[in-house]
Amino acid sequence: MTPRLLNKSKPSNEKNFNLKKVNETIKEYQNYIKNNFEYVGENFAYEARSIHYDNKKKEKGIYGIASNDELKELLEEGIDAKLIPWVEDKSN
């Protein structure tokens, strides 16, 4: 009888399954964000500052595009902003 050797790497089909599951979860978050937040595009940093400093009340939270430097500056100013992964829908 030969000993069973443990291989730490996962079979490729298991990796593909995990990747698909991660992508599905990200897409669920994206749908929630799209339905419940206002898209401000590349004006994210400006809009976030406007809300924070001018105490603007918005019916919805915002999401958009910001560079790493802009995000770092917002965090240094005490403005709560998060970077989330975004998966483009390739079905179109």
N, C-alpha and C positions, 0 to 999 in steps of 0.2 A: 504494500500500500504506500503510495507517495503522499508526502505531506501537502496540505493545502497552503499555498502561499497567498498572503493577503496583498492585494494590489490597492494602493490608496487612491488611484485615479478611478473616477466613475466611468462607466461605459458611456459612449457618446449619446446613446438614445436617452439615458437618464439626464445627461447634461442638457440635451435639447428640450426635454420635458420641463426641467427647472427653468430654463430660459423662457419658454413659452408661458409658464406660470407667472414669472416675474413680469413679463410684458403685459399679460392680462391684468395683473394687479395695478400696474402703472396706468393702463388705459382706463380702468375703473376710477382711479383717482382723477385722471384727466377729465373724464365725463362729469364727475361731481364738481370739479372746479369750473368747467365751462358752463354748467347749469346754475351755479350758485355765486359766482364771482364776476366782476366786470373786467373785461379785457382792455388794458390801457396801452398795449403795444410797447414801443420803445420809450414811452414816457413814464415807465414804472417808477424810477427813482424820483422824478419830479412829483408825481402824484402821491407817492408814499410820504414825501416830505410835506406836501400840502396838507395831507390828512393829519400828520403828526404835529406839525407846528401851528397850523391854523385851526386845529380842532374841528376840521370839516367832518361833518357827519355824512356818511355814505350809507345807503340802504344795503349795499353789498360790499364785500371786501374786493380787493383788486388783485389782478395777476397780469404779468407782462414780461417784458424782456429787459434784463439789466446785465451789464458787464460784471465780471468778478470784482473789479475795482469799485464800481458803484455799489455793489452789494456789501463789500467790506466797509465802505464809508457809511452806509446806512446803519450797519450794525454798530460801528463806532459812535454814531450819533444816538444810539439807543432806540433805533427804529427796528421793530421786529419784522424781519424779512427772512424767508427761507428759499433755498435753492432746491428745486425738485427736478428729477429726471423727466424728460418729455420725449415720448415716442411718437414719431410722425406716422400717420396712418398711410400705409402704402397700398391700400386697396383701390385707390383712385387711379 
